[in-house]
Amino acid sequence: MALTEDAEIDNHFTPRQQAVLEQALRLLVEGGEKAVTTAGIARAASCSKESLYKWFGDRDGLLSAMIAYQASKVRTFESAGHRLDSEELKHHLSDFAQDLLEVLAGDVSLALNRLAIGQTSRDGQKLGRMLLERGRAQIDQRARALLEDGRRSGVLVFDDGDEAYRVLYGLIVGDGHVRMLLGEKPDRGMFARRADRSIERFWMLFASK
C-alpha cells in the first residue's frame, strides 16, 4: 500500500526524525505545550538542539511537523492510474476509516485538539490553524483523491467530491470525536466494525448502479 505524495508538505520524515517527533508528541501528552521545548525534546530524544533546528526550524516549525507526522498515520491508498474495482476500493476506504478513528481517539490527537481549543481566545488561534492546515486538510485532500479514483474507475458516482467526502467523514466519525474530547472513553474494539459499517452506508449512497 502506497501513501500519497503531497507537493505542498513533506511528510516523508526519516526514521530518526520520526523517533524525535514521537518523543515530542509524548512530551506534549504528558506535560502539555510547555513541555514541548527544544531542550526537553533534545534531551528526551538524545539529539542536539542544532539537529532540531536543522530538521524543523523554529518551535512553530516543530509543532507543524508534529501535526503533519500525526496526520500521516492515517493511510490513504494511491492508485497511480490503476483501475479500482468495488471490493478493492471498499478495502482501502475501510482502512482509511479505521486509521482515522484510531488516530482521532489517540492521546496525541486529543491532546493537540484540546490544547488548540483552549487557545481559541488567545495567540491568534495559531495552533488551531496548524491543525486545520497541516493535519485535517492533508488527511482530507488524500481521502478526496481516493474518492476521485473511485469515480474515475466507474465505481462511485457523485457530482461534488467535497460533498461526497463530507458525507464519508460524517459517517465514519459522527459525534464520536466531540464525545472523546469531552472525556468519553472510546471502544477501540468496535473501530473495525464501525469502519466497515460506515463504508457500507457510504456505498448505498454513492456506488454506481
Beta strands, then each sheet from edge to edge (+ up, - down):
end
